Amino acid sequence: MDTIFDLRNISYSYVGKINALKDISLKINRGEQVSIIGTNGSGKSTLLAILNGLIYPTSGDFYAFDNQITEDVFDAIKDNEFRSYFRTKVGFVFQNSDVQLFSPTVYEEIAFGPLQLDVPPEEVKHRVEDVLEIMEITKLRDRSPHTLSGGEKKKVCIATVLVNNPDVLLLDEPTAGLDPRTQLWLVEFLQELGRSGKTVITATHDLETIEQISKRAIVMGEDHGVKVDGETVKVLDDMALLLSVNLIHEHMHIHGKTVHEHLHAHGKEKEHAHQHLT
Amino acid sequence: MIPDWMKEVDVGPCRCSAVYHGKKGFVGKTIDGIFSFLQEAFVSETYAKRDGLLQGLDPRAKLISILAVIFATSMIGDLYLLIIVYLLTLLFAYLSKVDVLFFIKRVWLFIPIFAGIIALPMVFNVFFPGDPLILLAYLGPGVHIGPFSLPDSIFITKQGVNLAVIFTMRVATCVSAVVLLFITTPQQVLFKSLRSVGVPKIYVLTLEMAYRYIFLLMDMVREMYAAKKARTIKSRSMFEEQKWVGGRMGYTLIRSIDMSEKVHMAMMSRGFNGDVKVMQQFKMKNRDYFAVAAAISLSVLLVLIAQDFIRV
């Protein structure tokens, strides 16, 4: 399998003080579905921003599509063939939809990406119509982003990325704040993208979805390093590991294959015996 | 897990009742005011979607026509001519299915603030000499305020009133024309049409984004205020309230800077590299060319009359 992302001993710290990533080494291959899991503040979003070439490691080397990504090459104002290639190939769905929706209407928002990448206007129109349709948001086309609901915003965000037809999709907490129906829709959609050969990398702490959208899970520890990198099923079975990175609470159980919260909040009359994880 | 004091529950009835306690605090009033203004912006957006005369025109044609009319209006010195042009704007408002009363109110709301204050000194003989119209006070000879000597009597002058009325009317007419443009054109299209008069696309993009994020930041401010209100048990002094507002302003600024960085990242992520590319979607039709021609002819006519080339 070809490697598309290769991270070698990457560390990142904000303003030179706050550590966000520590000594990360990993490779991601074409067509993989990967989950990056970890608690709040473990560095998942920072890792995605590095993978998207938006920020650059404080130390260590990042290679994408066999080219090293450095600030000097990538941030130059002059047109840059490799950067255009990279931007076409890699799409990023941000955690906060509002930062991604800056255009006056949904239609223009979706058209923004392909226009920047010099897709001819006729082709852009065609693509935007298609994406509006597959995302079932055609009726939103002339709406302003600030009038959309959370779920609608998320759908538009995903549409703005899909319209470039990226091979690699980076998603930051995509299911957060979505209603159950939209969550399920998203999971199925990501599965379908995976089946069609796209590389899907999702940062999340939603343990219920990761098994459905990924085969490989990278667990980030609270020390901002990679704790485990392995098969999703095995990672989810390893309760001791999940506890050690503070992702789960000892009052959680596995029912069948899904992690299930079982709080001790109900009254005594409902109390029943069960085993704690530890 | 929870401390003992948290386990206490007050089950007794409420020993007080809600009564009127005077006016709203200034923070609440200000925020309400800004919101009602924004709400009005939404209301006028609905005018832009109506099927009227001006709504049917290409925004570029509209922008150029209205700029021409404003230019001509600013040169008119005759009150009757100004009134005719003003009535024309009302007629166009009516033809564009804008509620004429709303339109008049919207224009005259700002006139006293901007034009009135500027024009006010003109009417007194203290600043501009002229023939007396209404005598206000007789001061007697040789009155001074500091180094300034005042005239014997203070009165409102005929010429001053005439000038002030013409000035105010001129501003009102120009503002009417601009308001007409604003309320018959959806905001996003309006900004785009600026490109047709040579505004660089990066400014247009910035303007569009500013407009979009004003709403977001407003929501943020509203939430902060609501969160504060929810936790305010006792009303605080004006000074404390002002301190809170100052602090929130700073915080909003920091949040908006942080947000702008992220927005920039989101733009870069989709291929933006400093040179924005946009799709040109307008198409000029015959009626648009006709509208521009008519507006420019009218403007030229007005300028010629104003400059006394044509006598009416």
Interface residues (C-beta under 8 A of the other chain):
Chain A: A49 N52 L54 I77 D79 N80 R83 S84 R87 T88 G91 F92 F94 N96 D98 V99 Q100 L101 F102 S103 P104 T105 E108 A111 F112 G113 L115 Q116 L117 D118 P121 V124 K125 S144 P145 H146 T160 V161 N164
Chain B: Q187 Q188 F191 E208 M209 Y211 R212 Y213 F215 L216 D219 M259 K262 V263 M265 A266 M267 M268 S269 R270 G271 F272 N273 G274 V276 K277 V278 M279 Q280
